[in-house]
């Protein structure tokens, strides 16, 4: 698809530049946004002050109920501006509980559409064990929910999605990404630190995005829709995902095919081109403007 005219692109509202609260509101039907356990409830991390870190009143997680296309929905949005979107005991519990409540509704026949807005480096190191435990709860809730209703994940940028939360994103029924987004188990800085700069130079932004950026993830089937950084495009991709319904087989259930493809990749020479050649586009692709 040809690039948008410059004037049109400038007039489009960026999704990446919105805060987590604004992103959640942008995906819900106008006027339906209702926040649960918001800043005025002041449910903060009890562990950060012990380490001299100033808390945030919502612990970096926004939980909103409302509607999408008139259907009940819950949006869990992670705020990257607080501790890099890291998941601690409180923020993770808010997300897990919201998904578990949606599951309870679905089991009673009241369908609630779940959306998770990932913007996280993974577990909060200051709350490591507690964060890991609650990430496991989030993953479990996603797996249980997706039997009733599609679970839609969105990775917009610029932090991306890493660590245990990258596994949560992979468990979603559908995953929407922008070109600016990144998705990986380990972040570039961690890879460089642990394996050396010969393995990956984290300052080589072009290389990083070629390997784990939104376009590469969409072209290799690890994301279902690639969209421009525009509120309207992200909103439309989320709507399209729910319109697809529950997929016949989720990505995580097709592990045998994935392992077979991984066996064709030489770990000593992983290139973006080789990954694109081996990993065909996902059959679960959701229509996106640039997909």
Beta strands, then each sheet from edge to edge (+ up, - down):
strand 1: 34-36
strand 2: 61-68
strand 3: 71-78
strand 4: 113-118
strand 5: 151-155
strand 6: 174-178
strand 7: 225-227
sheet 1: 1+ 2- 3+ 4+ 5+ 6+ 7+
end
